[in-house]
Amino acid sequence: MEVALTISNWPPPPPPPTRGGAPPPAPPTRGGAPPPAPPTRG
């Protein structure tokens, strides 16, 4: 049952954008290593 609850709560919602316009870092993966943040447009 615990596994089902974990799956239902995944993935977490993305964080709100910052005021500067730069995209916030993506949520951490299940393995614990955070994925690289998306590059900025300019």
HTML snippet that shows the backbone in 3Dmol.js (N, CA, C, O; Angstrom):
<script src="https://3Dmol.org/build/3Dmol-min.js"></script>
<div id="view" style="width:600px;height:400px;position:relative"></div>
<script>
const pdb = `
ATOM      1  N   MET A   1       0.836  -1.212   0.000  1.00  0.00           N
ATOM      2  CA  MET A   1       0.000   0.000   0.000  1.00  0.00           C
ATOM      3  C   MET A   1       0.870   1.261   0.000  1.00  0.00           C
ATOM      4  O   MET A   1       0.520   2.270  -0.613  1.00  0.00           O
ATOM      5  N   GLU A   2       1.997   1.185   0.691  1.00  0.00           N
ATOM      6  CA  GLU A   2       2.864   2.366   0.764  1.00  0.00           C
ATOM      7  C   GLU A   2       3.413   2.736  -0.613  1.00  0.00           C
ATOM      8  O   GLU A   2       3.565   3.914  -0.934  1.00  0.00           O
ATOM      9  N   VAL A   3       3.707   1.726  -1.416  1.00  0.00           N
ATOM     10  CA  VAL A   3       4.248   1.996  -2.753  1.00  0.00           C
ATOM     11  C   VAL A   3       3.205   2.704  -3.601  1.00  0.00           C
ATOM     12  O   VAL A   3       3.534   3.622  -4.352  1.00  0.00           O
ATOM     13  N   ALA A   4       1.952   2.285  -3.488  1.00  0.00           N
ATOM     14  CA  ALA A   4       0.884   2.903  -4.276  1.00  0.00           C
ATOM     15  C   ALA A   4       0.743   4.380  -3.916  1.00  0.00           C
ATOM     16  O   ALA A   4       0.518   5.219  -4.789  1.00  0.00           O
ATOM     17  N   LEU A   5       0.874   4.693  -2.634  1.00  0.00           N
ATOM     18  CA  LEU A   5       0.758   6.091  -2.214  1.00  0.00           C
ATOM     19  C   LEU A   5       1.917   6.917  -2.774  1.00  0.00           C
ATOM     20  O   LEU A   5       1.737   8.072  -3.159  1.00  0.00           O
ATOM     21  N   THR A   6       3.095   6.317  -2.814  1.00  0.00           N
ATOM     22  CA  THR A   6       4.256   7.043  -3.339  1.00  0.00           C
ATOM     23  C   THR A   6       4.062   7.358  -4.813  1.00  0.00           C
ATOM     24  O   THR A   6       4.370   8.461  -5.265  1.00  0.00           O
ATOM     25  N   ILE A   7       3.548   6.385  -5.564  1.00  0.00           N
ATOM     26  CA  ILE A   7       3.337   6.593  -7.001  1.00  0.00           C
ATOM     27  C   ILE A   7       2.261   7.653  -7.227  1.00  0.00           C
ATOM     28  O   ILE A   7       2.386   8.476  -8.134  1.00  0.00           O
ATOM     29  N   SER A   8       1.218   7.641  -6.417  1.00  0.00           N
ATOM     30  CA  SER A   8       0.130   8.599  -6.612  1.00  0.00           C
ATOM     31  C   SER A   8       0.594  10.024  -6.327  1.00  0.00           C
ATOM     32  O   SER A   8       0.035  10.981  -6.863  1.00  0.00           O
ATOM     33  N   ASN A   9       1.610  10.163  -5.489  1.00  0.00           N
ATOM     34  CA  ASN A   9       2.112  11.498  -5.149  1.00  0.00           C
ATOM     35  C   ASN A   9       3.277  11.923  -6.039  1.00  0.00           C
ATOM     36  O   ASN A   9       3.899  12.954  -5.788  1.00  0.00           O
ATOM     37  N   TRP A  10       3.578  11.141  -7.077  1.00  0.00           N
ATOM     38  CA  TRP A  10       4.705  11.451  -7.960  1.00  0.00           C
ATOM     39  C   TRP A  10       4.202  11.717  -9.355  1.00  0.00           C
ATOM     40  O   TRP A  10       3.270  11.020  -9.757  1.00  0.00           O
ATOM     41  N   PRO A  11       4.711  12.643 -10.138  1.00  0.00           N
ATOM     42  CA  PRO A  11       5.823  13.493  -9.720  1.00  0.00           C
ATOM     43  C   PRO A  11       5.341  14.704  -8.949  1.00  0.00           C
ATOM     44  O   PRO A  11       4.172  15.075  -9.059  1.00  0.00           O
ATOM     45  N   PRO A  12       6.217  15.332  -8.167  1.00  0.00           N
ATOM     46  CA  PRO A  12       5.818  16.535  -7.425  1.00  0.00           C
ATOM     47  C   PRO A  12       5.590  17.691  -8.377  1.00  0.00           C
ATOM     48  O   PRO A  12       6.193  17.721  -9.450  1.00  0.00           O
ATOM     49  N   PRO A  13       4.741  18.643  -8.025  1.00  0.00           N
ATOM     50  CA  PRO A  13       4.488  19.790  -8.897  1.00  0.00           C
ATOM     51  C   PRO A  13       5.749  20.635  -9.060  1.00  0.00           C
ATOM     52  O   PRO A  13       6.525  20.769  -8.114  1.00  0.00           O
ATOM     53  N   PRO A  14       5.961  21.204 -10.237  1.00  0.00           N
ATOM     54  CA  PRO A  14       7.156  22.024 -10.452  1.00  0.00           C
ATOM     55  C   PRO A  14       7.106  23.294  -9.616  1.00  0.00           C
ATOM     56  O   PRO A  14       6.021  23.820  -9.368  1.00  0.00           O
ATOM     57  N   PRO A  15       8.257  23.800  -9.174  1.00  0.00           N
ATOM     58  CA  PRO A  15       8.282  25.023  -8.370  1.00  0.00           C
ATOM     59  C   PRO A  15       7.857  26.219  -9.203  1.00  0.00           C
ATOM     60  O   PRO A  15       8.003  26.187 -10.425  1.00  0.00           O
ATOM     61  N   PRO A  16       7.339  27.269  -8.591  1.00  0.00           N
ATOM     62  CA  PRO A  16       6.915  28.462  -9.326  1.00  0.00           C
ATOM     63  C   PRO A  16       8.111  29.162  -9.958  1.00  0.00           C
ATOM     64  O   PRO A  16       9.216  29.097  -9.419  1.00  0.00           O
ATOM     65  N   PRO A  17       7.911  29.827 -11.088  1.00  0.00           N
ATOM     66  CA  PRO A  17       9.018  30.523 -11.747  1.00  0.00           C
ATOM     67  C   PRO A  17       9.539  31.676 -10.894  1.00  0.00           C
ATOM     68  O   PRO A  17       8.798  32.259 -10.103  1.00  0.00           O
ATOM     69  N   THR A  18      10.796  31.991 -11.058  1.00  0.00           N
ATOM     70  CA  THR A  18      11.391  33.079 -10.281  1.00  0.00           C
ATOM     71  C   THR A  18      11.056  34.417 -10.926  1.00  0.00           C
ATOM     72  O   THR A  18      10.602  34.462 -12.069  1.00  0.00           O
ATOM     73  N   ARG A  19      11.276  35.494 -10.203  1.00  0.00           N
ATOM     74  CA  ARG A  19      10.952  36.820 -10.739  1.00  0.00           C
ATOM     75  C   ARG A  19      11.878  37.200 -11.892  1.00  0.00           C
ATOM     76  O   ARG A  19      11.472  37.920 -12.804  1.00  0.00           O
ATOM     77  N   GLY A  20      13.111  36.721 -11.854  1.00  0.00           N
ATOM     78  CA  GLY A  20      14.074  37.079 -12.889  1.00  0.00           C
ATOM     79  C   GLY A  20      13.746  36.459 -14.242  1.00  0.00           C
ATOM     80  O   GLY A  20      14.269  36.892 -15.269  1.00  0.00           O
ATOM     81  N   GLY A  21      12.888  35.452 -14.245  1.00  0.00           N
ATOM     82  CA  GLY A  21      12.522  34.827 -15.503  1.00  0.00           C
ATOM     83  C   GLY A  21      13.301  33.552 -15.779  1.00  0.00           C
ATOM     84  O   GLY A  21      12.967  32.807 -16.700  1.00  0.00           O
ATOM     85  N   ALA A  22      14.330  33.295 -14.991  1.00  0.00           N
ATOM     86  CA  ALA A  22      15.103  32.073 -15.192  1.00  0.00           C
ATOM     87  C   ALA A  22      14.300  30.872 -14.702  1.00  0.00           C
ATOM     88  O   ALA A  22      13.683  30.941 -13.639  1.00  0.00           O
ATOM     89  N   PRO A  23      14.296  29.766 -15.461  1.00  0.00           N
ATOM     90  CA  PRO A  23      13.530  28.594 -15.039  1.00  0.00           C
ATOM     91  C   PRO A  23      14.110  27.986 -13.763  1.00  0.00           C
ATOM     92  O   PRO A  23      15.330  27.869 -13.645  1.00  0.00           O
ATOM     93  N   PRO A  24      13.274  27.601 -12.816  1.00  0.00           N
ATOM     94  CA  PRO A  24      13.753  27.003 -11.571  1.00  0.00           C
ATOM     95  C   PRO A  24      14.292  25.600 -11.838  1.00  0.00           C
ATOM     96  O   PRO A  24      13.924  24.987 -12.840  1.00  0.00           O
ATOM     97  N   PRO A  25      15.147  25.082 -10.970  1.00  0.00           N
ATOM     98  CA  PRO A  25      15.677  23.732 -11.163  1.00  0.00           C
ATOM     99  C   PRO A  25      14.568  22.693 -11.109  1.00  0.00           C
ATOM    100  O   PRO A  25      13.599  22.844 -10.364  1.00  0.00           O
ATOM    101  N   ALA A  26      14.714  21.645 -11.897  1.00  0.00           N
ATOM    102  CA  ALA A  26      13.692  20.600 -11.933  1.00  0.00           C
ATOM    103  C   ALA A  26      13.688  19.837 -10.610  1.00  0.00           C
ATOM    104  O   ALA A  26      14.705  19.804  -9.918  1.00  0.00           O
ATOM    105  N   PRO A  27      12.559  19.222 -10.247  1.00  0.00           N
ATOM    106  CA  PRO A  27      12.487  18.460  -8.994  1.00  0.00           C
ATOM    107  C   PRO A  27      13.447  17.278  -9.033  1.00  0.00           C
ATOM    108  O   PRO A  27      13.726  16.757 -10.113  1.00  0.00           O
ATOM    109  N   PRO A  28      13.960  16.840  -7.888  1.00  0.00           N
ATOM    110  CA  PRO A  28      14.903  15.723  -7.858  1.00  0.00           C
ATOM    111  C   PRO A  28      14.270  14.430  -8.344  1.00  0.00           C
ATOM    112  O   PRO A  28      13.067  14.226  -8.181  1.00  0.00           O
ATOM    113  N   THR A  29      15.064  13.565  -8.934  1.00  0.00           N
ATOM    114  CA  THR A  29      14.561  12.290  -9.431  1.00  0.00           C
ATOM    115  C   THR A  29      14.469  11.291  -8.287  1.00  0.00           C
ATOM    116  O   THR A  29      14.888  11.589  -7.168  1.00  0.00           O
ATOM    117  N   ARG A  30      13.929  10.121  -8.554  1.00  0.00           N
ATOM    118  CA  ARG A  30      13.791   9.115  -7.499  1.00  0.00           C
ATOM    119  C   ARG A  30      15.152   8.652  -7.000  1.00  0.00           C
ATOM    120  O   ARG A  30      15.302   8.290  -5.833  1.00  0.00           O
ATOM    121  N   GLY A  31      16.143   8.664  -7.886  1.00  0.00           N
ATOM    122  CA  GLY A  31      17.467   8.202  -7.487  1.00  0.00           C
ATOM    123  C   GLY A  31      18.153   9.156  -6.522  1.00  0.00           C
ATOM    124  O   GLY A  31      19.125   8.788  -5.862  1.00  0.00           O
ATOM    125  N   GLY A  32      17.649  10.380  -6.438  1.00  0.00           N
ATOM    126  CA  GLY A  32      18.215  11.343  -5.511  1.00  0.00           C
ATOM    127  C   GLY A  32      19.100  12.365  -6.209  1.00  0.00           C
ATOM    128  O   GLY A  32      19.406  13.408  -5.631  1.00  0.00           O
ATOM    129  N   ALA A  33      19.517  12.085  -7.441  1.00  0.00           N
ATOM    130  CA  ALA A  33      20.363  13.046  -8.165  1.00  0.00           C
ATOM    131  C   ALA A  33      19.482  14.053  -8.891  1.00  0.00           C
ATOM    132  O   ALA A  33      18.647  13.666  -9.709  1.00  0.00           O
ATOM    133  N   PRO A  34      19.658  15.343  -8.602  1.00  0.00           N
ATOM    134  CA  PRO A  34      18.838  16.359  -9.264  1.00  0.00           C
ATOM    135  C   PRO A  34      19.215  16.494 -10.735  1.00  0.00           C
ATOM    136  O   PRO A  34      20.401  16.545 -11.058  1.00  0.00           O
ATOM    137  N   PRO A  35      18.231  16.553 -11.633  1.00  0.00           N
ATOM    138  CA  PRO A  35      18.517  16.715 -13.058  1.00  0.00           C
ATOM    139  C   PRO A  35      19.015  18.126 -13.349  1.00  0.00           C
ATOM    140  O   PRO A  35      18.727  19.048 -12.585  1.00  0.00           O
ATOM    141  N   PRO A  36      19.753  18.312 -14.434  1.00  0.00           N
ATOM    142  CA  PRO A  36      20.245  19.654 -14.761  1.00  0.00           C
ATOM    143  C   PRO A  36      19.098  20.587 -15.096  1.00  0.00           C
ATOM    144  O   PRO A  36      18.099  20.166 -15.680  1.00  0.00           O
ATOM    145  N   ALA A  37      19.236  21.854 -14.727  1.00  0.00           N
ATOM    146  CA  ALA A  37      18.184  22.828 -15.011  1.00  0.00           C
ATOM    147  C   ALA A  37      18.164  23.127 -16.504  1.00  0.00           C
ATOM    148  O   ALA A  37      19.213  23.101 -17.149  1.00  0.00           O
ATOM    149  N   PRO A  38      16.996  23.410 -17.064  1.00  0.00           N
ATOM    150  CA  PRO A  38      16.910  23.727 -18.493  1.00  0.00           C
ATOM    151  C   PRO A  38      17.672  25.011 -18.812  1.00  0.00           C
ATOM    152  O   PRO A  38      17.682  25.941 -18.005  1.00  0.00           O
ATOM    153  N   PRO A  39      18.305  25.070 -19.973  1.00  0.00           N
ATOM    154  CA  PRO A  39      19.067  26.275 -20.333  1.00  0.00           C
ATOM    155  C   PRO A  39      18.153  27.462 -20.569  1.00  0.00           C
ATOM    156  O   PRO A  39      16.993  27.306 -20.950  1.00  0.00           O
ATOM    157  N   THR A  40      18.688  28.642 -20.339  1.00  0.00           N
ATOM    158  CA  THR A  40      17.885  29.843 -20.553  1.00  0.00           C
ATOM    159  C   THR A  40      17.849  30.182 -22.040  1.00  0.00           C
ATOM    160  O   THR A  40      18.692  29.717 -22.807  1.00  0.00           O
ATOM    161  N   ARG A  41      16.884  30.981 -22.439  1.00  0.00           N
ATOM    162  CA  ARG A  41      16.756  31.306 -23.862  1.00  0.00           C
ATOM    163  C   ARG A  41      17.852  32.259 -24.322  1.00  0.00           C
ATOM    164  O   ARG A  41      18.292  32.211 -25.471  1.00  0.00           O
ATOM    165  N   GLY A  42      18.279  33.110 -23.426  1.00  0.00           N
ATOM    166  CA  GLY A  42      19.285  34.048 -23.873  1.00  0.00           C
ATOM    167  C   GLY A  42      19.988  34.699 -22.718  1.00  0.00           C
ATOM    168  O   GLY A  42      20.876  35.526 -22.923  1.00  0.00           O
TER     169      GLY A  42
END
`;
const viewer = $3Dmol.createViewer("view");
viewer.addModel(pdb, "pdb");
viewer.setStyle({}, {cartoon: {color: "spectrum"}});
viewer.zoomTo();
viewer.render();
</script>
